[in-house]
Amino acid sequence: MNRSSALRLRTAAALAVPALLLGGASTALAAPAVTRTAAWTETAVFVGTAYGHTPNSAIVAAGEVAYTKAVSAFWLRSQCNIGLTNATPDGIGWYLGQARLYCSR
C-alpha cells in the first residue's frame, strides 16, 4: 500500500467515526428513555347559583349546583373545594346564593 492510499484510508476512517457517533447520538435523542412523571395540574372553576329561604340554605344549594356541574364534567367531589360564597336578598324573602367551586387534579 503506498503512502497516498494509506492517507486516504485514514482520512475516510477519521470522517466515518464521528458520523457513526453522531448517528448513534441522534438515534438516542430521538427515542429517550424518560422516567419522569408529569407535573402538570389541571384546574377548573365551577359557579353555582340557587335560591333559598335563608342565606345559609341559598349558599348550600348553590354549592350543590356547583358540585353537580363539576361531577358532570367528570371531576370527583374530593378533588374540589368551595371557595367564594355570597348570599344576597331579593327583597321578597328569598336569598340568591352563589358559590365558586375550585377543582384541581
PADO-610309 format. One record per residue (C-alpha): residue number from 0; residue in one letter; chain; x, y, z. Coordinates in steps of 0.1 Angstrom, whole numbers, always signed. Each point is the difference from the previous one (the first is absolute). Layout:
<ketors>
pos, code, unit, u, v, w
NUM, A, A, X, Y, Z $
...
</ketors>
This chain:
<ketors>
pos, code, unit, u, v, w
0, M, A, +0, +0, +0 $
1, N, A, +15, +33, -10 $
2, R, A, +0, +31, +21 $
3, S, A, -29, +19, -17 $
4, S, A, -24, -29, +3 $
5, A, A, +9, -5, +37 $
6, L, A, -7, +37, +5 $
7, R, A, -33, -2, -18 $
8, L, A, -10, -30, +21 $
9, R, A, +8, +18, +33 $
10, T, A, -19, +31, -12 $
11, A, A, -30, -22, -9 $
12, A, A, +1, -17, +34 $
13, A, A, +4, +34, +18 $
14, L, A, -31, +13, -17 $
15, A, A, -20, -32, +5 $
16, V, A, +4, -4, +37 $
17, P, A, -15, +34, +10 $
18, A, A, -28, -6, -25 $
19, L, A, -8, -33, +17 $
20, L, A, +2, +16, +34 $
21, L, A, -23, +28, -11 $
22, G, A, -24, -25, -15 $
23, G, A, +0, -19, +33 $
24, A, A, -6, +31, +20 $
25, S, A, -28, +12, -21 $
26, T, A, -16, -34, +2 $
27, A, A, +2, +2, +38 $
28, L, A, -14, +35, +0 $
29, A, A, -29, -11, -23 $
30, A, A, -13, -26, +25 $
31, P, A, +12, +9, +35 $
32, A, A, -10, -22, +29 $
33, V, A, -18, +25, +22 $
34, T, A, -10, -11, +35 $
35, R, A, -13, +34, +12 $
36, T, A, -36, +4, +10 $
37, A, A, -20, +28, -13 $
38, A, A, -3, +29, +25 $
39, W, A, -30, +17, -16 $
40, T, A, -31, +9, +19 $
41, E, A, -34, +4, -16 $
42, T, A, -22, +26, +16 $
43, A, A, -36, +11, -5 $
44, V, A, -24, +24, +16 $
45, F, A, -38, -6, +2 $
46, V, A, -25, +25, +11 $
47, G, A, -34, -9, +14 $
48, T, A, -30, +22, +8 $
49, A, A, -32, -9, +19 $
50, Y, A, -28, +15, +20 $
51, G, A, -7, -7, +37 $
52, H, A, -21, +12, +29 $
53, T, A, +31, +9, +20 $
54, P, A, +34, +11, -10 $
55, N, A, +15, -33, +12 $
56, S, A, -25, -21, -20 $
57, A, A, +6, +20, -31 $
58, I, A, +38, -5, +3 $
59, V, A, -3, -37, +7 $
60, A, A, -23, -4, -30 $
61, A, A, +23, +20, -22 $
62, G, A, +29, -22, +11 $
63, E, A, -19, -31, -10 $
64, V, A, -7, +15, -34 $
65, A, A, +37, +7, -5 $
66, Y, A, +8, -36, +11 $
67, T, A, -25, -13, -24 $
68, K, A, +16, +19, -28 $
69, A, A, +35, -13, +10 $
70, V, A, -12, -36, +2 $
71, S, A, -16, +3, -34 $
72, A, A, +34, +12, -13 $
73, F, A, +16, -33, +14 $
74, W, A, +15, +16, +31 $
75, L, A, -2, -18, +34 $
76, R, A, -15, +18, +29 $
77, S, A, +32, -7, +19 $
78, Q, A, +20, +20, -26 $
79, C, A, -20, +32, +6 $
80, N, A, -3, +26, +28 $
81, I, A, -26, +28, +4 $
82, G, A, +18, +33, +0 $
83, L, A, -19, +32, -3 $
84, T, A, -37, +2, +11 $
85, N, A, -25, +28, +0 $
86, A, A, -37, +4, +9 $
87, T, A, -21, +30, -9 $
88, P, A, -36, +6, +9 $
89, D, A, -24, +5, -29 $
90, G, A, -24, +22, +20 $
91, I, A, -30, -24, +3 $
92, G, A, +14, -24, +26 $
93, W, A, +23, -21, -21 $
94, Y, A, +38, +0, -3 $
95, L, A, +21, -6, -31 $
96, G, A, +30, -21, +9 $
97, Q, A, +32, -2, -21 $
98, A, A, +28, -25, +5 $
99, R, A, +33, -4, -18 $
100, L, A, +15, -35, -1 $
101, Y, A, +37, -4, -7 $
102, C, A, +12, -34, -13 $
103, S, A, +34, -13, -6 $
104, R, A, +15, -34, -10 $
</ketors>
